[in-house]
Amino acid sequence: MEKIAAKIYTLSNPRELHLKEEILDPTQLKGNELIAKTVYSAISPGTEVAAYCGEETLRADFPAYPRVQGYCNIAQIKHIGDAVTEWNIGDYVLTF
């Protein structure tokens, strides 16, 4: 089974947007984990622009930075751990 290169946009500070790559290995999934590929990622222009410009967060329980961008995703399940029973490969899920 091939490893997967995941690309993640992170806003580390105001006006500092970085793209990093994280390697996912499906053979290392824990029983209750799954890997899903993003099909559609939604952003809220008001929230994302405010974060980029350094304005205060809307929720006090979240740190100001770093922030992962694209917080609402529709993704298709590609791999599942052996304890996952609620979903199947090919199902679509909402991820954050």
A tleap script that builds the chain and sets N, CA, C and O, in Angstrom:
source leaprc.protein.ff14SB
mol = sequence {
  NMET GLU LYS ILE ALA ALA LYS ILE TYR THR
  LEU SER ASN PRO ARG GLU LEU HIE LEU LYS
  GLU GLU ILE LEU ASP PRO THR GLN LEU LYS
  GLY ASN GLU LEU ILE ALA LYS THR VAL TYR
  SER ALA ILE SER PRO GLY THR GLU VAL ALA
  ALA TYR CYS GLY GLU GLU THR LEU ARG ALA
  ASP PHE PRO ALA TYR PRO ARG VAL GLN GLY
  TYR CYS ASN ILE ALA GLN ILE LYS HIE ILE
  GLY ASP ALA VAL THR GLU TRP ASN ILE GLY
  ASP TYR VAL LEU THR CPHE
}
set mol.1.N position { 0.844 -1.172 0.000 }
set mol.1.CA position { 0.000 0.000 0.000 }
set mol.1.C position { 0.896 1.243 0.000 }
set mol.1.O position { 1.813 1.352 0.813 }
set mol.2.N position { 0.628 2.165 -0.904 }
set mol.2.CA position { 1.459 3.357 -1.030 }
set mol.2.C position { 1.150 4.400 0.035 }
set mol.2.O position { 0.015 4.528 0.493 }
set mol.3.N position { 2.174 5.134 0.414 }
set mol.3.CA position { 1.994 6.265 1.326 }
set mol.3.C position { 1.341 7.400 0.548 }
set mol.3.O position { 1.425 7.466 -0.678 }
set mol.4.N position { 0.689 8.291 1.289 }
set mol.4.CA position { -0.075 9.384 0.691 }
set mol.4.C position { 0.525 10.713 1.137 }
set mol.4.O position { 0.788 10.910 2.324 }
set mol.5.N position { 0.738 11.611 0.205 }
set mol.5.CA position { 1.227 12.959 0.525 }
set mol.5.C position { 0.014 13.870 0.698 }
set mol.5.O position { -0.721 14.121 -0.257 }
set mol.6.N position { -0.191 14.363 1.913 }
set mol.6.CA position { -1.285 15.287 2.206 }
set mol.6.C position { -0.721 16.701 2.260 }
set mol.6.O position { 0.342 16.928 2.838 }
set mol.7.N position { -1.426 17.643 1.665 }
set mol.7.CA position { -0.988 19.036 1.669 }
set mol.7.C position { -1.895 19.836 2.590 }
set mol.7.O position { -3.121 19.763 2.498 }
set mol.8.N position { -1.269 20.607 3.484 }
set mol.8.CA position { -2.005 21.329 4.518 }
set mol.8.C position { -1.601 22.795 4.498 }
set mol.8.O position { -0.423 23.129 4.618 }
set mol.9.N position { -2.597 23.668 4.344 }
set mol.9.CA position { -2.347 25.107 4.440 }
set mol.9.C position { -2.514 25.528 5.891 }
set mol.9.O position { -3.540 25.257 6.515 }
set mol.10.N position { -1.491 26.197 6.420 }
set mol.10.CA position { -1.525 26.656 7.800 }
set mol.10.C position { -1.157 28.127 7.852 }
set mol.10.O position { -0.160 28.553 7.268 }
set mol.11.N position { -1.967 28.894 8.552 }
set mol.11.CA position { -1.678 30.301 8.805 }
set mol.11.C position { -0.963 30.354 10.149 }
set mol.11.O position { -1.593 30.231 11.200 }
set mol.12.N position { 0.367 30.541 10.111 }
set mol.12.CA position { 1.149 30.459 11.345 }
set mol.12.C position { 1.123 31.758 12.137 }
set mol.12.O position { 1.255 31.734 13.361 }
set mol.13.N position { 0.958 32.870 11.476 }
set mol.13.CA position { 0.844 34.208 12.060 }
set mol.13.C position { 0.117 35.074 11.046 }
set mol.13.O position { -0.077 34.643 9.909 }
set mol.14.N position { -0.287 36.273 11.418 }
set mol.14.CA position { -0.924 37.131 10.419 }
set mol.14.C position { -0.042 37.261 9.169 }
set mol.14.O position { 1.155 37.534 9.254 }
set mol.15.N position { -0.668 37.060 8.022 }
set mol.15.CA position { -0.019 37.201 6.706 }
set mol.15.C position { 1.108 36.203 6.459 }
set mol.15.O position { 1.940 36.424 5.579 }
set mol.16.N position { 1.150 35.109 7.220 }
set mol.16.CA position { 2.158 34.062 7.034 }
set mol.16.C position { 1.463 32.728 6.757 }
set mol.16.O position { 1.241 31.924 7.662 }
set mol.17.N position { 1.129 32.518 5.489 }
set mol.17.CA position { 0.452 31.302 5.059 }
set mol.17.C position { 1.483 30.335 4.504 }
set mol.17.O position { 2.274 30.696 3.633 }
set mol.18.N position { 1.477 29.101 5.009 }
set mol.18.CA position { 2.459 28.095 4.592 }
set mol.18.C position { 1.740 26.845 4.107 }
set mol.18.O position { 0.696 26.458 4.633 }
set mol.19.N position { 2.322 26.230 3.096 }
set mol.19.CA position { 1.838 24.945 2.618 }
set mol.19.C position { 2.848 23.907 3.044 }
set mol.19.O position { 4.022 23.984 2.683 }
set mol.20.N position { 2.387 22.927 3.819 }
set mol.20.CA position { 3.303 21.869 4.233 }
set mol.20.C position { 2.757 20.532 3.760 }
set mol.20.O position { 1.561 20.372 3.517 }
set mol.21.N position { 3.653 19.595 3.639 }
set mol.21.CA position { 3.267 18.269 3.204 }
set mol.21.C position { 3.447 17.309 4.369 }
set mol.21.O position { 4.463 17.332 5.064 }
set mol.22.N position { 2.454 16.476 4.567 }
set mol.22.CA position { 2.510 15.459 5.611 }
set mol.22.C position { 2.290 14.104 4.937 }
set mol.22.O position { 1.375 13.951 4.128 }
set mol.23.N position { 3.109 13.145 5.264 }
set mol.23.CA position { 3.003 11.822 4.655 }
set mol.23.C position { 2.135 10.926 5.540 }
set mol.23.O position { 2.399 10.770 6.733 }
set mol.24.N position { 1.111 10.350 4.949 }
set mol.24.CA position { 0.209 9.436 5.641 }
set mol.24.C position { 0.494 8.020 5.163 }
set mol.24.O position { 0.626 7.777 3.963 }
set mol.25.N position { 0.587 7.100 6.091 }
set mol.25.CA position { 0.867 5.710 5.756 }
set mol.25.C position { -0.344 4.864 6.149 }
set mol.25.O position { -0.560 4.612 7.335 }
set mol.26.N position { -1.131 4.427 5.175 }
set mol.26.CA position { -2.327 3.646 5.489 }
set mol.26.C position { -2.047 2.377 6.293 }
set mol.26.O position { -2.930 1.894 7.001 }
set mol.27.N position { -0.850 1.838 6.195 }
set mol.27.CA position { -0.538 0.623 6.956 }
set mol.27.C position { -0.348 0.914 8.439 }
set mol.27.O position { -0.298 -0.014 9.246 }
set mol.28.N position { -0.242 2.182 8.809 }
set mol.28.CA position { -0.040 2.563 10.206 }
set mol.28.C position { -1.325 3.056 10.888 }
set mol.28.O position { -1.273 3.561 12.009 }
set mol.29.N position { -2.470 2.912 10.223 }
set mol.29.CA position { -3.734 3.347 10.817 }
set mol.29.C position { -4.023 2.578 12.093 }
set mol.29.O position { -3.834 1.363 12.154 }
set mol.30.N position { -4.480 3.290 13.105 }
set mol.30.CA position { -4.980 2.635 14.314 }
set mol.30.C position { -6.371 2.103 13.989 }
set mol.30.O position { -6.984 2.510 13.002 }
set mol.31.N position { -6.855 1.209 14.810 }
set mol.31.CA position { -8.135 0.564 14.546 }
set mol.31.C position { -9.298 1.500 14.333 }
set mol.31.O position { -10.182 1.220 13.523 }
set mol.32.N position { -9.311 2.629 15.061 }
set mol.32.CA position { -10.450 3.545 14.988 }
set mol.32.C position { -10.206 4.732 14.044 }
set mol.32.O position { -10.986 5.684 14.054 }
set mol.33.N position { -9.162 4.695 13.246 }
set mol.33.CA position { -8.819 5.809 12.364 }
set mol.33.C position { -9.220 5.512 10.921 }
set mol.33.O position { -9.432 4.366 10.527 }
set mol.34.N position { -9.314 6.595 10.156 }
set mol.34.CA position { -9.560 6.462 8.729 }
set mol.34.C position { -8.797 7.554 7.988 }
set mol.34.O position { -8.389 8.556 8.575 }
set mol.35.N position { -8.616 7.344 6.709 }
set mol.35.CA position { -8.008 8.347 5.836 }
set mol.35.C position { -9.043 8.663 4.771 }
set mol.35.O position { -9.588 7.765 4.130 }
set mol.36.N position { -9.307 9.956 4.592 }
set mol.36.CA position { -10.270 10.404 3.596 }
set mol.36.C position { -9.630 11.490 2.740 }
set mol.36.O position { -8.859 12.310 3.239 }
set mol.37.N position { -9.951 11.493 1.461 }
set mol.37.CA position { -9.407 12.475 0.522 }
set mol.37.C position { -10.421 13.592 0.319 }
set mol.37.O position { -11.581 13.340 -0.007 }
set mol.38.N position { -9.972 14.827 0.514 }
set mol.38.CA position { -10.855 15.982 0.346 }
set mol.38.C position { -11.346 16.075 -1.092 }
set mol.38.O position { -10.564 16.005 -2.041 }
set mol.39.N position { -12.661 16.236 -1.230 }
set mol.39.CA position { -13.284 16.429 -2.529 }
set mol.39.C position { -13.617 17.913 -2.699 }
set mol.39.O position { -13.502 18.471 -3.790 }
set mol.40.N position { -14.033 18.537 -1.593 }
set mol.40.CA position { -14.425 19.941 -1.613 }
set mol.40.C position { -14.073 20.550 -0.263 }
set mol.40.O position { -14.393 19.981 0.780 }
set mol.41.N position { -13.422 21.695 -0.282 }
set mol.41.CA position { -13.074 22.390 0.950 }
set mol.41.C position { -13.679 23.786 0.908 }
set mol.41.O position { -13.442 24.551 -0.026 }
set mol.42.N position { -14.459 24.105 1.925 }
set mol.42.CA position { -15.130 25.395 1.987 }
set mol.42.C position { -14.393 26.332 2.936 }
set mol.42.O position { -13.844 25.912 3.955 }
set mol.43.N position { -14.397 27.576 2.584 }
set mol.43.CA position { -13.866 28.595 3.481 }
set mol.43.C position { -14.923 29.678 3.652 }
set mol.43.O position { -15.820 29.817 2.820 }
set mol.44.N position { -14.816 30.420 4.702 }
set mol.44.CA position { -15.652 31.586 4.934 }
set mol.44.C position { -14.766 32.797 4.684 }
set mol.44.O position { -13.879 33.080 5.489 }
set mol.45.N position { -14.982 33.520 3.589 }
set mol.45.CA position { -14.091 34.631 3.276 }
set mol.45.C position { -13.934 35.632 4.420 }
set mol.45.O position { -12.833 36.135 4.648 }
set mol.46.N position { -15.003 35.926 5.135 }
set mol.46.CA position { -14.897 36.871 6.245 }
set mol.46.C position { -13.983 36.362 7.336 }
set mol.46.O position { -13.112 37.090 7.813 }
set mol.47.N position { -14.174 35.120 7.734 }
set mol.47.CA position { -13.362 34.519 8.787 }
set mol.47.C position { -11.920 34.347 8.348 }
set mol.47.O position { -10.998 34.679 9.094 }
set mol.48.N position { -11.717 33.826 7.134 }
set mol.48.CA position { -10.356 33.559 6.656 }
set mol.48.C position { -9.574 34.850 6.430 }
set mol.48.O position { -8.393 34.914 6.770 }
set mol.49.N position { -10.198 35.873 5.869 }
set mol.49.CA position { -9.503 37.147 5.648 }
set mol.49.C position { -9.181 37.804 6.989 }
set mol.49.O position { -8.102 38.372 7.162 }
set mol.50.N position { -10.110 37.727 7.932 }
set mol.50.CA position { -9.858 38.287 9.265 }
set mol.50.C position { -8.671 37.590 9.919 }
set mol.50.O position { -7.820 38.242 10.525 }
set mol.51.N position { -8.612 36.265 9.797 }
set mol.51.CA position { -7.487 35.514 10.368 }
set mol.51.C position { -6.186 35.911 9.681 }
set mol.51.O position { -5.165 36.112 10.338 }
set mol.52.N position { -6.228 36.021 8.365 }
set mol.52.CA position { -5.028 36.393 7.610 }
set mol.52.C position { -4.521 37.780 8.025 }
set mol.52.O position { -3.314 38.010 8.110 }
set mol.53.N position { -5.449 38.687 8.279 }
set mol.53.CA position { -5.074 40.065 8.649 }
set mol.53.C position { -4.715 40.221 10.124 }
set mol.53.O position { -4.217 41.274 10.524 }
set mol.54.N position { -4.959 39.191 10.942 }
set mol.54.CA position { -4.565 39.244 12.339 }
set mol.54.C position { -5.642 39.693 13.305 }
set mol.54.O position { -5.341 40.034 14.449 }
set mol.55.N position { -6.893 39.701 12.866 }
set mol.55.CA position { -7.975 40.090 13.768 }
set mol.55.C position { -8.224 38.987 14.802 }
set mol.55.O position { -7.818 37.842 14.604 }
set mol.56.N position { -8.885 39.333 15.889 }
set mol.56.CA position { -9.150 38.373 16.967 }
set mol.56.C position { -9.992 37.208 16.474 }
set mol.56.O position { -10.793 37.344 15.549 }
set mol.57.N position { -9.792 36.050 17.116 }
set mol.57.CA position { -10.586 34.879 16.763 }
set mol.57.C position { -12.030 35.070 17.203 }
set mol.57.O position { -12.317 35.823 18.134 }
set mol.58.N position { -12.928 34.381 16.523 }
set mol.58.CA position { -14.340 34.456 16.874 }
set mol.58.C position { -14.673 33.584 18.079 }
set mol.58.O position { -15.664 33.822 18.769 }
set mol.59.N position { -13.839 32.570 18.330 }
set mol.59.CA position { -14.081 31.656 19.442 }
set mol.59.C position { -12.903 31.716 20.398 }
set mol.59.O position { -11.761 31.466 20.011 }
set mol.60.N position { -13.185 32.044 21.635 }
set mol.60.CA position { -12.136 32.197 22.638 }
set mol.60.C position { -11.447 30.877 22.981 }
set mol.60.O position { -10.321 30.884 23.478 }
set mol.61.N position { -12.107 29.742 22.722 }
set mol.61.CA position { -11.522 28.449 23.069 }
set mol.61.C position { -10.526 27.935 22.025 }
set mol.61.O position { -9.953 26.860 22.205 }
set mol.62.N position { -10.313 28.681 20.941 }
set mol.62.CA position { -9.325 28.315 19.930 }
set mol.62.C position { -8.164 29.292 19.973 }
set mol.62.O position { -8.371 30.496 20.127 }
set mol.63.N position { -6.940 28.787 19.838 }
set mol.63.CA position { -5.800 29.707 19.821 }
set mol.63.C position { -5.829 30.562 18.549 }
set mol.63.O position { -6.380 30.156 17.526 }
set mol.64.N position { -5.229 31.742 18.633 }
set mol.64.CA position { -5.203 32.629 17.475 }
set mol.64.C position { -4.398 32.009 16.330 }
set mol.64.O position { -4.834 32.045 15.179 }
set mol.65.N position { -3.244 31.449 16.634 }
set mol.65.CA position { -2.370 30.844 15.619 }
set mol.65.C position { -1.637 29.671 16.236 }
set mol.65.O position { -1.392 29.678 17.443 }
set mol.66.N position { -1.288 28.694 15.481 }
set mol.66.CA position { -1.536 28.531 14.048 }
set mol.66.C position { -2.979 28.120 13.782 }
set mol.66.O position { -3.654 27.555 14.642 }
set mol.67.N position { -3.427 28.415 12.580 }
set mol.67.CA position { -4.774 28.042 12.144 }
set mol.67.C position { -4.659 27.236 10.865 }
set mol.67.O position { -3.967 27.633 9.927 }
set mol.68.N position { -5.342 26.103 10.835 }
set mol.68.CA position { -5.403 25.311 9.617 }
set mol.68.C position { -6.546 25.870 8.779 }
set mol.68.O position { -7.651 26.072 9.281 }
set mol.69.N position { -6.279 26.116 7.512 }
set mol.69.CA position { -7.284 26.711 6.627 }
set mol.69.C position { -8.119 25.616 5.962 }
set mol.69.O position { -7.697 24.465 5.855 }
set mol.70.N position { -9.320 26.011 5.516 }
set mol.70.CA position { -10.218 25.057 4.883 }
set mol.70.C position { -10.851 24.163 5.921 }
set mol.70.O position { -10.659 22.947 5.906 }
set mol.71.N position { -11.606 24.762 6.822 }
set mol.71.CA position { -12.070 24.047 8.006 }
set mol.71.C position { -13.337 23.214 7.793 }
set mol.71.O position { -13.779 22.528 8.715 }
set mol.72.N position { -13.913 23.261 6.625 }
set mol.72.CA position { -15.117 22.472 6.357 }
set mol.72.C position { -14.894 21.713 5.058 }
set mol.72.O position { -14.860 22.316 3.985 }
set mol.73.N position { -14.743 20.411 5.144 }
set mol.73.CA position { -14.399 19.600 3.977 }
set mol.73.C position { -15.367 18.441 3.788 }
set mol.73.O position { -15.811 17.807 4.746 }
set mol.74.N position { -15.676 18.188 2.530 }
set mol.74.CA position { -16.355 16.951 2.163 }
set mol.74.C position { -15.240 16.041 1.649 }
set mol.74.O position { -14.485 16.419 0.753 }
set mol.75.N position { -15.143 14.855 2.215 }
set mol.75.CA position { -14.054 13.952 1.858 }
set mol.75.C position { -14.594 12.545 1.622 }
set mol.75.O position { -15.593 12.133 2.212 }
set mol.76.N position { -13.904 11.820 0.740 }
set mol.76.CA position { -14.267 10.430 0.464 }
set mol.76.C position { -13.294 9.506 1.169 }
set mol.76.O position { -12.079 9.661 1.049 }
set mol.77.N position { -13.828 8.549 1.903 }
set mol.77.CA position { -12.998 7.614 2.660 }
set mol.77.C position { -12.226 6.702 1.707 }
set mol.77.O position { -12.797 6.076 0.814 }
set mol.78.N position { -10.914 6.648 1.924 }
set mol.78.CA position { -10.032 5.823 1.099 }
set mol.78.C position { -9.486 4.609 1.851 }
set mol.78.O position { -9.252 3.560 1.251 }
set mol.79.N position { -9.284 4.752 3.165 }
set mol.79.CA position { -8.736 3.662 3.985 }
set mol.79.C position { -9.407 3.714 5.357 }
set mol.79.O position { -9.680 4.798 5.872 }
set mol.80.N position { -9.674 2.551 5.950 }
set mol.80.CA position { -10.259 2.500 7.290 }
set mol.80.C position { -9.496 1.508 8.154 }
set mol.80.O position { -8.978 0.499 7.677 }
set mol.81.N position { -9.444 1.834 9.458 }
set mol.81.CA position { -8.854 0.917 10.426 }
set mol.81.C position { -9.779 -0.266 10.669 }
set mol.81.O position { -10.962 -0.211 10.334 }
set mol.82.N position { -9.257 -1.312 11.239 }
set mol.82.CA position { -10.033 -2.544 11.409 }
set mol.82.C position { -11.150 -2.451 12.443 }
set mol.82.O position { -11.994 -3.344 12.500 }
set mol.83.N position { -11.183 -1.402 13.258 }
set mol.83.CA position { -12.263 -1.237 14.230 }
set mol.83.C position { -13.351 -0.282 13.738 }
set mol.83.O position { -14.342 -0.073 14.438 }
set mol.84.N position { -13.188 0.292 12.568 }
set mol.84.CA position { -14.189 1.217 12.022 }
set mol.84.C position { -15.338 0.390 11.456 }
set mol.84.O position { -15.155 -0.421 10.549 }
set mol.85.N position { -16.529 0.615 12.014 }
set mol.85.CA position { -17.707 -0.143 11.569 }
set mol.85.C position { -18.826 0.749 11.042 }
set mol.85.O position { -19.739 0.272 10.368 }
set mol.86.N position { -18.757 2.041 11.349 }
set mol.86.CA position { -19.842 2.947 10.970 }
set mol.86.C position { -19.756 3.400 9.512 }
set mol.86.O position { -20.767 3.752 8.904 }
set mol.87.N position { -18.540 3.387 8.956 }
set mol.87.CA position { -18.336 3.858 7.589 }
set mol.87.C position { -17.603 2.809 6.774 }
set mol.87.O position { -16.994 1.883 7.308 }
set mol.88.N position { -17.682 2.987 5.446 }
set mol.88.CA position { -17.016 2.081 4.520 }
set mol.88.C position { -16.157 2.874 3.547 }
set mol.88.O position { -16.370 4.071 3.357 }
set mol.89.N position { -15.192 2.211 2.936 }
set mol.89.CA position { -14.400 2.849 1.892 }
set mol.89.C position { -15.356 3.300 0.796 }
set mol.89.O position { -16.226 2.544 0.363 }
set mol.90.N position { -15.183 4.538 0.354 }
set mol.90.CA position { -16.055 5.111 -0.670 }
set mol.90.C position { -17.120 6.034 -0.114 }
set mol.90.O position { -17.670 6.852 -0.852 }
set mol.91.N position { -17.429 5.920 1.185 }
set mol.91.CA position { -18.411 6.820 1.811 }
set mol.91.C position { -17.867 8.235 1.845 }
set mol.91.O position { -16.655 8.450 1.855 }
set mol.92.N position { -18.781 9.202 1.863 }
set mol.92.CA position { -18.394 10.603 2.009 }
set mol.92.C position { -18.654 11.045 3.440 }
set mol.92.O position { -19.658 10.670 4.046 }
set mol.93.N position { -17.738 11.846 3.971 }
set mol.93.CA position { -17.859 12.343 5.339 }
set mol.93.C position { -17.536 13.836 5.359 }
set mol.93.O position { -16.869 14.359 4.466 }
set mol.94.N position { -18.021 14.495 6.386 }
set mol.94.CA position { -17.708 15.888 6.632 }
set mol.94.C position { -16.545 15.914 7.604 }
set mol.94.O position { -16.635 15.343 8.691 }
set mol.95.N position { -15.453 16.570 7.231 }
set mol.95.CA position { -14.293 16.656 8.115 }
set mol.95.C position { -14.002 18.113 8.433 }
set mol.95.O position { -14.411 19.012 7.698 }
set mol.96.N position { -13.301 18.337 9.517 }
set mol.96.CA position { -12.955 19.695 9.930 }
set mol.96.C position { -11.451 19.811 10.063 }
set mol.96.O position { -10.942 20.879 10.403 }
savepdb mol mol.pdb
quit
